[in-house]
Amino acid sequence: MDIGTAVAEQRGLVNALFDQLRHDGLDEPGVTRDPYGAGEQRAHATVTEAARRLGLRIEHDAAANLYMTLPGRDPAARRVVIGSHLDSVPHGGNFDGAAGVVAGLAAAAALQRLGITLDCDLTVMGIRAEESIWFQVSYIGSRGALGTLPDGALDVRRVDTGRTLAEHIAECGGDPEALRSGRRFLDPAQLQAYIELHIEQAPSLAAAGRPVAICTGIPGNFRYPDARIEGSHDHVGLPRRFRRDAAMAGAEFAMALDRVWEEHEAQGIPMACTIGRFYTDAASHGLTIVPGAFNFSLDVRAYDEAVLADLDRRVDAIIAGIEQRRGVRFHRGPKARAAVGQVDQSMKAVLEQGASALGIPVLQLGSPASHDAAAFAATGVPMGMIFIRNENGSHNPHEAMEIDDFMTGVSLMTWYLSQQFARLLAH
């Protein structure tokens, strides 16, 4: 039996899992699998049951991440991890994140069907709390597993419940105090590779007519989740020269950042900046009041650490100029940071070989979004990613991944595992 046939036989497993995961998080429109909440808990229970039926070993760590392991020939050998997250944004799509976990289970099942035993353990990881919209901290589950959670992360509060991350983790069976002490479940030195399959989050593959892409890199970022501009609330008739208008300062800041992005685009340097929140203070704004307070959030990302550092300096300079010109004060609040995710070039090359061997037309594609894979790369674990065509982007109910494309990606992943880490069992 060849790899394509063995993977195709897992279509029933794949469809059943996606159907149940949709049911687990159904929240019209779309799905809501809230991290360390009921939606994510149900999803973890669903994939745990599927893993048990495949005979995989089940484990959890202090961050309540899920590990589903297909034992290899040498249990002492460094393991390979296939992973992604099971949480979603509010009213999101069913495939973002979950596709990577389902792909890992399908690949493990295909290896079993082929009679292939890897030389090392293969662990499919259901990662917690990747979507930073909830706690405004990146890569909570993966960094919890690797012992790299940033200081103070356990004390941040979920935006809807107001309860701390530590409280939510404990409620879901984790051990926040172990995380505070720096205990880690995954030692990067004991990992051979991390591979993640994910739907594409822009329509590049659809535009190119290709089912699959091989990732070339994941952007790093710096973020200000809760920034504020302080000016002065004044009468609408106040002449401009006396005003300390926080809203106009915010507008100037946004347009200055857009010009920076335009400059980089013209130079062929990929980056992105997003102001997700942008509003005056509802308790005090009004038609005839000069706004004295303005709130915003900022996410700036790039694929090169030097570019990211330069953007950080540019933001500092823009803010300093606006403060001086307009007599306002920027209070940026806590700053979050995530490193650029460097793809392992040897993994990328082998995936390219696999695509050629299987006759899969692929693109080389930089990720527009952040992924748990970057947290692994930051600790030195060789990392690679496969993207699946998805015309309508993600973080919305209209994700358009086709199961045929998904199965093609699983075939490429299975080929990679069988070529890199396996010997055929004698029958």
N, C-alpha and C positions, 0 to 999 in steps of 0.2 A: 504493500500500500504506500502511495506517495503522500507527501505533506498536504497537498491540496485536497486530496480525498479525505484524509484524516481530519482536517480542519472543517471541511464541508459537513462532516457528520456531526459537528457540534452546533449546527444551526438551531436545532431544537432547544438545546441548553441556552444558547444566546438569546433567542426570542423570549423564552420563558423568563429569564432573568430580567431582561429589559421591561417586559410587561409587569412583573411583580414590583420592580423598582419604581415604575411609574405609579403603580397603585400605592406603594409605600409613602410617596411624597405628594400625591395628587392634591393640588391646591389651585383651582382654576383662577386665571388661566395659567397653565403650566404646572410645575412641581416646586415644592418647598421642602427641602431636606435640611432642616436647620441644624447647625453643628452643635454637638453636645446637647441635642434636643430630641424630640420625639421622631421627627422625620429621619434624621441621620441614624438614630437607634434602630428603627425598623429596617432601613437599608442594610445596616451591618448584620442584623439577624438574618436577612434574606440571603446574603452572600455566604454567611457562615453555614447555613443549612446546605447550600449548594456545594460548598467545599467539603462538608462532612460526607455527602453522598459520593464525592469523588475519592474519599479516603484520605484527604489531606489532614495534616496535623494542625490543630488550631491553638493559637497563643494570643495573648494580649500584653500590652506594656502599660507603664504608668500613665501614659497619655491616652489610654484606651484605644490605641491603634490595634488593628486586627491583622494577624499574620496567618496565612494559610499555606502550609509548606508541603511540597512534593519531595520526599526524601531522595537524596542522591546516593551515589556509590560510596562516597567518603563523607560522613557527617562532620568530620573535622575540617574539611576544605572550606575555603571562603565561599559564602553563598552568593547567588544571583537573586536580585529583587526586581520583580515587576510590580509597579505600584501606581496608584492614583487615588483621588479622593472620592468620597461618596456624598458629601454635602453639596448643597446648591445655593445659589442666590435666591431671594424670595421670588416666587413665580417664574423660575428659570426653566431650562430645558431638561430633558431626561438623560441626555447623553454626556453632557459636560462632566468630566471626572469619572462618572460611573463606567463609561466605555473602557477606560483603562483597567479597571478591576475585572470587568467581565472578560476582557481580552486575555488577561492573565489566567483566569480560570479555564477559558477555552483552549489556550495554548497548553496548559497543564494536562487537560483532558486529551488533547490531540497527541501529546507525547506518550501518554499511557496507551492510547490506541495503537500507536506505532511500535510499541514495545521498546521505547527508548528510555534509558535511565541516564540522567545527567551525572557527571562526575562529582557534582556538588549538589547541595540542597537548592531547590528553586522555591522561593517564597513569594507568594502573591500578597501584596500589602494593601489593605483597605485603610486609607489614611484619613485622619480626622481633620476637620476644620481648615481646609485650604482656602475657602472663600473669605477674604479678609474684610468683606463688607460687614460682617457680624461683630467681630471683636477688634477690627482695625489693626490686626497684627498678621503679618505674612507667615505662611507655612507653619502653622501651630503644630499640627500633628507630626509632620516630618522632622521639624526641628526639635520637638519633644522627644522623638525616637532617637535622634542623633545627639542629644544633650546640648543643643545649641540655641535653646529658647533665649530671647533677649531678656535682660534684667527688667523686672516689672511686668512682664507679660501676663503672669498668673493673676495679677491684680486688676487688669483691665476689665471693663464691664461690657457685656453683650448689649448692643444698642437697643434691642427691643425689651429685654427682661430687666436690665439694670443690675443683674447679678454678675459676680466676678467669674472669670475663666476658671479659677480654682474651684469655685462652687459647682460649676457645670461639669467639670472633669470628674470630681468626686461623685456627683450624682449618677454619672454614667459608668461607674466602676473603676475609674482611674485613681491614681495616687499623686495628688498635686505636691505633697511634701517631698516625695521622692524626686519629682521634677525640680523642685527648688534646690535640692541638694546636688543637682547636676547628674543624677543617675541616668544612664542611657541604656536602651535596649539594643541598639545597633551600634557596633564599633566600626567606624569606616574602614579600619585596617582589615576587618574580617569580611569585607564585601568585595566581590570581583567586579560587579557591574550593577547599575540601576538602569532599567529601561521602562519607558512610559509611553503608552499609546493614548492619544487624545484627539478629539475632534478639532479640526481647524477652526480658528475663531475670526477668520476673515474669508472672503470668497475667492481667494487666489487659486485654489485647486479647481473650483467650479469653472472659473474663467479660463483656465488652462486645459480643462477637459481631462484632468488626471485624478485617479482615485486616492492616491497616497503621496505624502511628502516625507522627506527625511529632514529632521531639524538640524539647522546649522548653529543655533544659539538661542539663549533665553535672556531677555533684557533684565538688567538690574534696575533698581529704582531707589528714589528717596521720596518720602511722603510726609505731609503735614495733615493729619486727619481733622484737626480741630483748630484752625487758624482764625484769627480775628484782627480786624483793623479798628483802632480806636481813634475817633475824631471828636467832633463836638456837635451835639444836637442844637440846631439854631433855627430861627425864623426863616421862612422861605424868601423873604425880602432882603436878606443879608447879602451885600455885594460880594462878588466872587473873591476879591482880594482878602476878605476877612474870614472866608469859610475854611473849615477843616472837615471837608466832606469825605466821609469814609467810603461811601458808595462810589464816588468818582475815582477815589484811590484804588478801589477794587477793580473798576473797569480799566483804568490805566495799567494796572498790574497784569490783567488778563491779556490785553492787547500787546503789551511788551513781550510776554511769553510767546504769543502767537507769532510775533516777528522773529523771535529766536528760532522757533521751530521752522519757519519759512526759510531762514538763512541756512539751517542745517540741511533741509531738504534740497535746496539749490546746490549745496556742496556734495550731495549724495551720502550724507551721514545720517543713518537711521536713528530716530528718537521719537518720543511722544510726550506730550504734557496734557494733563486732564484736570480741569477744575470741576469736580463733581458736585460740590455744594457751593452756592453763590447767592447770598441773600442778605437783606437788611434785617434788623432785629424787629420781629413781629410785635414785641411788647411796646415798642416806642416809635416805629416808623409811621408815616402818615403823609397825605398829599401835600401838606403845607409845612413840612418839617425837613430841614437839611439833615440827612442821616449822620448820626454820630457814632454808629457802630455798624460793622459789616463782617459777615462770617463767610469763610470759604474753606475748602479742602484742596489739596494739591498732590498730584501724583506725577512725577517726572521719571521717565525711563529711557535707557539707552543700552546698546549692546557692547559697549566698551567702557571699562572703568575710568579711563582718562577722560572720555567724553562726559561721563556722568559727573566726575569731579569738577570739570569745567562748567557744566550746567548748574551745579550747586553754587559755584562762585558767581555765575551770572544772575541767579536768583537773588543772592545777597546784594549784588550791586543794584539791581532793579529796585529792590525794596528800599535801600538806602537813599536812592535818588527820589523816589516818591515821598518818602518821609520828609525829606528836606524841602521839596517843592510844595507839598500840600499841608505840612504841619500836622501830620497824622502819625500814629505809632502802630506798627505791625507786631502782634503777639502771635508767634507761630505755634506755640504749644509743643507737645511731644513730637519728636521726629523719628520716623521709622525708616529702616534701611534694609535693602536686600541686595546681595551681590549678583553680578552678572553670572549667568549659568553657562559655563563653557562646555560645549559638547566634546566628548572624547573622539579624537579624529580617527583612531583605529576602529572604534565601534561604528562610526559613520561610514567608513570605507567598507566594512563587512556588510552593513545593511545595504549599501549600494550594490555590492556583489550579489547579495541575495535577491534584490529586485531584478537584476539582470538575469540571474539564473531562473527565476520564476516567471519572467516575462512581464513584470509589472512596470508600467511607465510611471516614473516618479518625478517630483520636483525637489529641488533643494530650497528649503524655506526657513527663514528666521521666524521664531515665534513672536507674535505681537503681544503675547500675554505672559504672565508669570506662571510657573508650575512648580510642583514639589520637586521635580527633577533638579531645579536650581539649588535647592537646599542640600541635596546629596553632592552635587558638583562642588559646592562651596567647602565641603569637608574633604575633597580629594577623591571621591568615589567616581570612577569612570561612568559617564552618563550618556545616554542616547534617547532620542524620542522619535516616534512615528506619528504623523498627523493624518487624519482621515477627512476626506472631502465633506464639506458642510456649508452649503451655499448661504445660509441665513445667519451665520455667526452663532454666538453662544450667549449665555446669560439672558435668554429670552425663550418663550414657549415654542418658537418656530424653528428650532434646530432641525436641519434637513439631512442628517446622516442616513445613507442607505445601507442596509445590512450587507448587501453584496460588497460594497466598499470596505465595510468593517471586517468582513471575513478575509478580504484580500490583505488587510493590515495584519490580521492575526496569522495568516500564512507566512508573511514576511518575518514576524516575530518568532514563530515556531522554527522557521528555517534558521534564523540566527542562533537560537538556543541549541538546535541540533548540531550545527556546524562548529560552534565555539566550545560547547561544554559537555558533549555527549558521545557515547559509544553505543552501537546497537547491541541489544541483548541477543544472545544466541537462542534460537527456538528449536 
